[in-house]
Amino acid sequence: MDIGGKIAESMGLKGDYCKEWPCQFRINKYHFTPQSVGSAGVQLHTDSGFLTILQDDENVGGLEVMDKSGEFIAVDPLPGSLLVNLGDMATVWSNGRLHTVKHRVQCKEAKTRVSIATFLLGPKEEAVDPPPELVDSDHPRLYNSFTYEEYRKLRLSTKLQAGEALALVRT
């Protein structure tokens, strides 16, 4: 996926980073009822992969991101736009330079809400490691080596879905 390569390029890296990493496509449909207004459509979480490109519902809001202070900020739908957020693999791959985005979907009104997401996951066979250029004496390696699938299993087995599993793979 070229956007992963562009992120690497913006960090001064050369190479085919992310080029062979698998992607996943998903359509999310929420049937919000009057009883569900005010509740979570999707609980607070981070995406386990490298990045997500989201076409959010232009008519029904509900996506919220958490800022550094722990406050939620509504991401109002903007017609004709895509939203890109970084996941846990971006944090590990960048040796902590890129940050995962905690987010959730809240039911704001009794309507059907649809979003379309494309996920750039992580390398299928190889370990997730930062490029050597991102590790030095000023930036020691922050995370142990692991595969994307190992990390997914760790998140599922520990039920740590909002970025907390990253602490379990720190060096």
The 8 nearest C-alpha neighbors of each residue, nearest first, counted from 0:
[[1, 18, 2, 3, 17, 4, 119, 20],
 [0, 2, 4, 3, 5, 18, 17, 6],
 [1, 3, 5, 4, 0, 6, 7, 17],
 [4, 2, 6, 1, 5, 17, 0, 7],
 [3, 5, 1, 7, 2, 6, 16, 8],
 [6, 4, 8, 2, 7, 3, 9, 1],
 [5, 7, 9, 3, 4, 8, 2, 10],
 [8, 6, 4, 10, 12, 5, 9, 3],
 [7, 9, 5, 12, 11, 10, 6, 4],
 [10, 8, 6, 7, 11, 5, 12, 4],
 [11, 9, 7, 8, 12, 6, 5, 133],
 [10, 12, 8, 9, 7, 13, 132, 6],
 [13, 11, 8, 7, 10, 14, 9, 132],
 [12, 14, 8, 11, 15, 7, 16, 4],
 [15, 13, 16, 12, 4, 7, 8, 18],
 [14, 16, 18, 17, 4, 13, 19, 7],
 [15, 17, 18, 4, 14, 7, 3, 19],
 [16, 18, 20, 3, 19, 4, 15, 0],
 [19, 17, 16, 0, 15, 20, 1, 4],
 [20, 18, 17, 21, 122, 0, 16, 15],
 [19, 21, 122, 17, 121, 18, 123, 120],
 [22, 20, 120, 119, 19, 123, 121, 122],
 [21, 23, 119, 118, 120, 20, 117, 24],
 [22, 24, 118, 117, 25, 119, 21, 120],
 [23, 25, 117, 116, 118, 22, 26, 115],
 [26, 24, 116, 115, 27, 117, 23, 118],
 [25, 27, 115, 114, 116, 28, 24, 113],
 [28, 26, 114, 113, 115, 25, 29, 116],
 [27, 29, 113, 112, 26, 30, 114, 111],
 [28, 30, 112, 111, 31, 113, 27, 40],
 [31, 29, 111, 32, 110, 28, 112, 109],
 [30, 32, 109, 110, 111, 29, 35, 106],
 [31, 33, 109, 35, 34, 30, 110, 36],
 [32, 34, 109, 35, 36, 31, 108, 110],
 [35, 33, 32, 36, 31, 109, 37, 38],
 [34, 36, 32, 38, 33, 31, 37, 106],
 [37, 35, 106, 107, 108, 38, 33, 34],
 [38, 36, 106, 107, 35, 105, 39, 108],
 [39, 37, 35, 106, 36, 105, 40, 107],
 [40, 38, 105, 41, 42, 106, 104, 37],
 [39, 41, 104, 105, 106, 38, 42, 29],
 [40, 42, 104, 39, 103, 43, 105, 44],
 [43, 41, 103, 39, 44, 40, 104, 102],
 [42, 44, 103, 102, 161, 101, 41, 45],
 [45, 43, 161, 160, 101, 102, 42, 103],
 [44, 46, 161, 101, 162, 100, 86, 47],
 [45, 47, 86, 48, 87, 44, 85, 50],
 [46, 48, 87, 86, 45, 88, 151, 49],
 [49, 47, 120, 88, 86, 46, 121, 50],
 [48, 50, 88, 89, 86, 120, 119, 85],
 [51, 49, 85, 86, 119, 84, 48, 118],
 [50, 52, 118, 84, 83, 117, 53, 119],
 [51, 53, 83, 117, 116, 82, 118, 81],
 [54, 52, 116, 82, 81, 55, 115, 51],
 [55, 53, 81, 115, 114, 116, 82, 56],
 [54, 56, 114, 53, 57, 115, 76, 113],
 [55, 57, 114, 113, 58, 59, 112, 76],
 [56, 58, 76, 78, 59, 55, 77, 60],
 [57, 59, 56, 60, 76, 112, 78, 55],
 [60, 58, 56, 112, 57, 61, 110, 76],
 [61, 59, 75, 76, 62, 58, 56, 107],
 [60, 62, 105, 104, 106, 107, 63, 59],
 [61, 63, 104, 74, 103, 73, 60, 105],
 [64, 62, 73, 72, 103, 74, 102, 71],
 [65, 63, 102, 72, 71, 101, 66, 103],
 [66, 64, 71, 70, 101, 69, 102, 72],
 [65, 67, 69, 68, 70, 71, 64, 72],
 [68, 66, 69, 65, 70, 71, 101, 64],
 [67, 69, 66, 70, 65, 71, 72, 64],
 [70, 68, 66, 67, 65, 71, 64, 101],
 [71, 69, 65, 66, 68, 72, 67, 64],
 [72, 70, 65, 64, 63, 66, 73, 69],
 [71, 73, 63, 64, 65, 74, 70, 66],
 [74, 72, 63, 75, 62, 71, 64, 61],
 [75, 73, 63, 62, 76, 72, 64, 61],
 [74, 76, 73, 60, 77, 62, 61, 63],
 [77, 75, 57, 60, 78, 74, 55, 56],
 [76, 78, 80, 57, 75, 79, 81, 55],
 [79, 77, 57, 80, 76, 56, 58, 81],
 [78, 80, 77, 81, 57, 54, 76, 55],
 [81, 79, 78, 77, 82, 54, 76, 55],
 [80, 82, 54, 53, 52, 83, 79, 55],
 [81, 83, 53, 52, 54, 84, 80, 55],
 [84, 82, 52, 51, 53, 81, 85, 50],
 [83, 85, 51, 50, 100, 82, 86, 52],
 [84, 86, 50, 99, 49, 100, 89, 51],
 [85, 87, 99, 46, 49, 48, 50, 47],
 [86, 88, 47, 90, 99, 89, 48, 49],
 [89, 87, 49, 91, 48, 90, 86, 92],
 [90, 88, 49, 92, 87, 91, 86, 93],
 [89, 91, 95, 97, 87, 98, 88, 93],
 [90, 92, 88, 94, 93, 89, 95, 142],
 [91, 93, 129, 89, 128, 94, 90, 88],
 [94, 92, 96, 90, 95, 91, 129, 89],
 [95, 93, 91, 92, 129, 96, 141, 90],
 [94, 96, 90, 93, 97, 91, 98, 141],
 [95, 97, 93, 94, 90, 98, 89, 91],
 [98, 96, 90, 95, 93, 89, 99, 85],
 [99, 97, 90, 100, 96, 85, 95, 89],
 [98, 100, 86, 85, 87, 90, 45, 101],
 [99, 101, 45, 85, 102, 84, 86, 98],
 [102, 100, 45, 44, 65, 64, 161, 43],
 [101, 103, 64, 43, 63, 44, 65, 100],
 [104, 102, 43, 42, 41, 63, 62, 44],
 [103, 105, 62, 41, 61, 40, 39, 63],
 [106, 104, 39, 61, 40, 38, 107, 62],
 [105, 107, 36, 37, 38, 108, 40, 61],
 [108, 106, 36, 61, 105, 37, 60, 109],
 [109, 107, 36, 110, 106, 31, 33, 32],
 [108, 110, 32, 31, 33, 36, 111, 107],
 [111, 109, 31, 108, 112, 30, 32, 59],
 [110, 112, 30, 29, 31, 113, 28, 109],
 [111, 113, 29, 28, 59, 56, 110, 30],
 [114, 112, 28, 56, 27, 29, 111, 115],
 [113, 115, 55, 27, 56, 54, 26, 116],
 [114, 116, 26, 54, 53, 25, 27, 55],
 [117, 115, 53, 25, 52, 24, 54, 26],
 [116, 118, 24, 52, 23, 51, 25, 53],
 [117, 119, 51, 23, 22, 120, 50, 116],
 [118, 120, 22, 50, 49, 48, 21, 51],
 [119, 121, 48, 49, 22, 118, 21, 20],
 [122, 120, 147, 20, 48, 49, 123, 88],
 [121, 123, 20, 125, 124, 147, 127, 21],
 [122, 124, 125, 121, 20, 21, 147, 146],
 [125, 123, 122, 126, 146, 147, 148, 121],
 [126, 124, 122, 146, 123, 127, 145, 147],
 [125, 127, 146, 145, 144, 128, 124, 122],
 [126, 128, 146, 145, 144, 92, 125, 147],
 [129, 127, 92, 144, 126, 130, 91, 145],
 [128, 130, 92, 93, 94, 131, 133, 91],
 [129, 131, 132, 133, 128, 92, 134, 93],
 [132, 130, 133, 134, 129, 135, 128, 140],
 [133, 131, 130, 134, 135, 12, 129, 11],
 [134, 132, 131, 130, 129, 94, 135, 93],
 [135, 133, 138, 131, 139, 132, 140, 94],
 [134, 136, 138, 137, 139, 133, 132, 140],
 [135, 137, 138, 139, 134, 140, 133, 132],
 [138, 136, 135, 139, 134, 133, 140, 94],
 [137, 139, 135, 134, 136, 140, 133, 94],
 [140, 138, 134, 135, 136, 141, 137, 94],
 [139, 141, 134, 142, 94, 138, 170, 135],
 [142, 140, 170, 169, 94, 139, 95, 143],
 [143, 141, 169, 170, 168, 140, 91, 144],
 [144, 142, 170, 168, 169, 145, 141, 140],
 [143, 145, 126, 128, 127, 142, 146, 168],
 [146, 144, 126, 127, 149, 143, 147, 150],
 [147, 145, 126, 149, 148, 127, 125, 150],
 [146, 148, 150, 121, 149, 151, 122, 145],
 [147, 149, 151, 150, 146, 152, 123, 145],
 [150, 148, 146, 152, 147, 151, 153, 145],
 [149, 151, 153, 147, 148, 152, 154, 146],
 [150, 152, 148, 154, 153, 149, 147, 155],
 [151, 153, 155, 149, 150, 154, 156, 148],
 [154, 152, 150, 156, 151, 155, 157, 149],
 [155, 153, 151, 159, 157, 152, 158, 156],
 [154, 156, 158, 152, 153, 157, 151, 159],
 [155, 157, 153, 158, 154, 152, 159, 151],
 [156, 158, 159, 154, 155, 153, 164, 160],
 [157, 159, 155, 154, 156, 160, 153, 164],
 [160, 158, 154, 157, 164, 163, 161, 162],
 [159, 161, 44, 162, 158, 154, 45, 163],
 [162, 160, 44, 45, 163, 159, 43, 101],
 [161, 163, 164, 45, 165, 160, 87, 159],
 [164, 162, 165, 161, 159, 166, 160, 167],
 [165, 163, 167, 166, 162, 159, 154, 168],
 [164, 166, 163, 167, 168, 162, 169, 87],
 [165, 167, 164, 169, 168, 163, 162, 142],
 [168, 166, 164, 165, 169, 163, 170, 153],
 [167, 169, 165, 166, 143, 142, 170, 164],
 [170, 168, 142, 166, 141, 167, 143, 165],
 [169, 142, 143, 141, 168, 140, 167, 166]]
